Amino acid sequence: MTVGPGSVYASGSPFYHIAGLGNLAVMVAVGATVLPFPRFGVDAWQDLGSHGVTHAFLVPTMIERLLDASALTIPGLRLLQHGSAPIRPAMLARGVRAAWRAVHQHVRPDRGVSDRLPGPRGP
């Protein structure tokens, strides 16, 4: 999914954390708008749709809360990244069934987020 000018990005990871900061830097570099998302909650997530969010990053616990509330899908969302922790296969399957248009796993189950920064990756 292309990201750049015209994209609006929200992150459930704080910008003082490497996952939040790394993605923030990428979004700014490609000309996307970054929408601060300071406190996670189902209502706050649903409100992001009214701000035109096209790309977002959440941790698996947040995704599970949204799935439990039947609130994962918001208008305009084209890409939802998850990371900072492994996601359970059953939860990933629930997310796909909830009509994710694109799913991007941002961390391998056997590694932490520190080696998952944007850019070239080794084996």
N, C-alpha and C positions, 0 to 999 in steps of 0.2 A: 504494500500500500504506500503510495507516494505521500511524502510529507514535505511541506514547503510553504511558500506564501499562500495564504488562504486557509491553511490548516490552523486549528485551535487545539492546543494540548493542555490536558490537566493531569496532574500526578497525585496519586494517593501516598506517595513517598515524600517525606519532607526534603526540602532542598539542602539541608545540612547533611543528609545521608548520601552516600555515593550513588545509589540508584537514582535518587531525585536529582542530584546535582549533575550527574553524567547525562541524563536525558534532557535536563534543562539546557545544558550547553549545546547539545545537538540541535534541539528545537530552535534555539536562538540563532545558531549558525546557519540553519537552512531557511530562516525567515518566517518561521511559524509564530503565531501568537501563543503566549503562555498564560494560562488562566490559573491564578492561585487557587488552591483547593485546600485550605488550612485545616479543616476538621472533617473527617469522614463520617458519613451517616447516610442512611437510605434516602432521606429527603434531600440532603445536600447533593448526592449523586444525581438524583432525578432532576434537580434544578440545573445541572450542567447542560442538559439538552436545550434549555432556553437560551443558553449562551453560545450555541453553535459548536460545541466540542466535537471534534472529528477524530481525535486520537487521545488515548488515555493509558495510564499505567496504574495498576492496582496490585496489591499483594493477595495471595490466595485466601486469606481470612476475610478480606473485604469482599472478594468475589463470592465466597460462600454465603456471607450475610445477604448480599444482593440476590443471589439465587433463591435463598430461603424466603425472601420477601417478594419474589417474582418481579424484581425491579432491575435486572441486569441491563436490559436493552434500553437505550435512550436514543431519541431522534438524532440523526446525523452522524452517529458514531460509526467510523469506518474501521478502526483498529483499536483493539484492547490488548495491551501488553500485560503480562503478569511476570512477576519475578520476586527476588529477594528471599524466596523460599521455594522449595519444590511444591508442585501442585499434585494433589492426589488424582490418579487417573479417573476415578468415578466423578470427581468434581469437574474435571476438564470435559468429560463427556456430557455432563449436565449443561455446562456453558455452551458447548457446541449445539446441543439441542435447543438452547434458548435463543438460537439464531444469531450467533456471532457471525459477523461477515468476515472477520479475519482474526486469527489467534496467533500470537507470537509469544513463545516461551523465551524469557529473557535470562534464564539461569538453568544450567544442567543440574539434574538431581544430585550429582556427585560433587558439585562445586559450589562455592559461594559467589556472591555478586561481585566480589573484588576482581575476579578475572573475566567478568562479562561486560566490560566497558565497550562502548561503540568502537568500531574499527576492525581491522583484520584480526582474525582469530587463528590460533594454531590448532593442532590436533588435540 
